[in-house]
Amino acid sequence: MAKKCNLADLNKLYDDASHCDEELFAEMRSNLLLVSGNHYSRKTQTFFNRIRNSQKVAESSKLRLTKNHIHKITRYYINSIDQKVPGVMIAPQNEMEMQDRKSAELNQAVKVDAENRYNLKDTFRELKHNFVEIGEMCVFLYWDPEGGELRGYEPKVGPDGAELVGEDGQLIPDKEAGIFTGGFQFKVIPGFNLLRPSSAKNMKKCDHIIREMVAIEELKATYSGDQQKLKAIGEGDPEEFIVFDTNRSGYETDKTHVLVRYHFFRPSKVHPMGYFYVSTERGILEEGELPFGVYPIIWEGFDVYATNPRGYSIVKVARPYQADLPHPIVT
């Protein structure tokens, strides 16, 4: 029987994992700011503009600019990946065997269907950017029962709980309760939201924790009938989080979301089929064995050094050269 963790154990694991790579996470966020050109704060820009426009400052002392070459360097690596690895074809192991050729054609058809069905080209594009700019790419793969195509609707239910029937004798569909075929979800996880135990030596063999900001209203709708889980979400006691927005490449405060942690344990003697927990700081929302014992996280690092199992970006190497570039005088 799998050894289960309580809330205190999960909080301790999270605190340990979140602190061991704090310096690297700051570097990853800084890389994104540098690549996007948002590495100068507004206050600093205002100060520089005042110096540039001042008539009392000597020409030789005016602002010197540093050209940002990081964006060009990272795009070179990303484009190189696109050009040299455009795709993958499934080939038969033995060209002379008819059965091998048929199997290869069948598997290639399944691959092409998956790429079109799940729009994997966009996912791969995002992964390549994270791989080069952040230094790590990570995918959380799971089955979403509410994904896929619309298959039909659940029947309407009356006040007594009985299903309603129309004049034609057919069940009346509830247009607000759709039934979907389900589908796989490929969620791209930024490196600074993927945690590992401080004792881990290899990111591909250790357990992981994913942290994500989830809308409080969304969680309340999911667990509307469970008071204990609503308490774990923090209903009536909203906290303010400082969040790094990857879309805006900056920090902002947020009171409408709560930090949710996904703990994943690989199959082992302790957890023969693997195990997972979905929790907040206040309580556990979900837990159970990994479906079919399949570990759902795929990770790869750009550069891995002997002192740390985490991945490092090319920006780490290119950053010192940018600081030493000639600074043209702005007159």
KAKAGI-V998732 format. One record per residue. N is the residue number from 1. SS is DSSP state (helix for helix, strand for strand, loop for the rest). Layout:
# KAKAGI-V998732
n: (N N)
ss: (SS SS)
This chain:
# KAKAGI-V998732
n: (1 2 3 4 5 6 7 8 9 10 11 12 13 14 15 16 17 18 19 20 21 22 23 24 25 26 27 28 29 30 31 32 33 34 35 36 37 38 39 40 41 42 43 44 45 46 47 48 49 50 51 52 53 54 55 56 57 58 59 60 61 62 63 64 65 66 67 68 69 70 71 72 73 74 75 76 77 78 79 80 81 82 83 84 85 86 87 88 89 90 91 92 93 94 95 96 97 98 99 100 101 102 103 104 105 106 107 108 109 110 111 112 113 114 115 116 117 118 119 120 121 122 123 124 125 126 127 128 129 130 131 132 133 134 135 136 137 138 139 140 141 142 143 144 145 146 147 148 149 150 151 152 153 154 155 156 157 158 159 160 161 162 163 164 165 166 167 168 169 170 171 172 173 174 175 176 177 178 179 180 181 182 183 184 185 186 187 188 189 190 191 192 193 194 195 196 197 198 199 200 201 202 203 204 205 206 207 208 209 210 211 212 213 214 215 216 217 218 219 220 221 222 223 224 225 226 227 228 229 230 231 232 233 234 235 236 237 238 239 240 241 242 243 244 245 246 247 248 249 250 251 252 253 254 255 256 257 258 259 260 261 262 263 264 265 266 267 268 269 270 271 272 273 274 275 276 277 278 279 280 281 282 283 284 285 286 287 288 289 290 291 292 293 294 295 296 297 298 299 300 301 302 303 304 305 306 307 308 309 310 311 312 313 314 315 316 317 318 319 320 321 322 323 324 325 326 327 328 329 330 331)
ss: (loop loop loop loop loop loop helix helix helix helix helix helix helix helix helix helix helix helix helix helix loop helix helix helix helix helix helix helix helix helix helix helix helix helix helix helix loop loop loop loop loop helix helix helix helix helix helix helix helix helix helix helix helix loop loop loop loop loop helix helix helix loop loop strand loop loop loop loop loop helix helix helix helix helix helix helix helix helix helix helix helix helix helix helix loop loop loop loop loop loop loop loop loop loop loop loop loop helix helix helix helix helix helix helix helix helix helix helix helix helix helix helix helix helix helix helix helix loop loop helix helix helix helix helix helix helix helix helix helix helix helix helix helix helix loop strand strand strand strand strand strand strand strand strand loop loop loop loop loop strand strand strand strand strand strand loop strand loop loop loop loop loop strand loop strand loop loop loop loop loop strand loop strand strand strand strand strand strand strand strand loop loop strand strand strand strand strand strand loop loop helix helix helix strand strand strand loop loop loop loop loop loop loop loop loop loop loop strand strand strand strand strand strand strand strand helix helix helix helix helix helix helix loop loop loop loop helix helix helix helix helix helix helix loop loop loop loop loop loop loop strand strand strand strand strand loop loop loop loop strand strand strand strand strand loop loop strand strand strand strand strand strand strand strand strand loop loop loop loop loop loop loop loop loop strand strand strand strand strand loop loop loop loop strand strand strand strand strand strand loop helix helix helix loop loop loop strand strand strand strand strand loop strand strand strand loop loop strand strand strand strand strand loop helix helix helix helix helix helix helix helix helix helix loop loop loop loop loop strand loop loop)
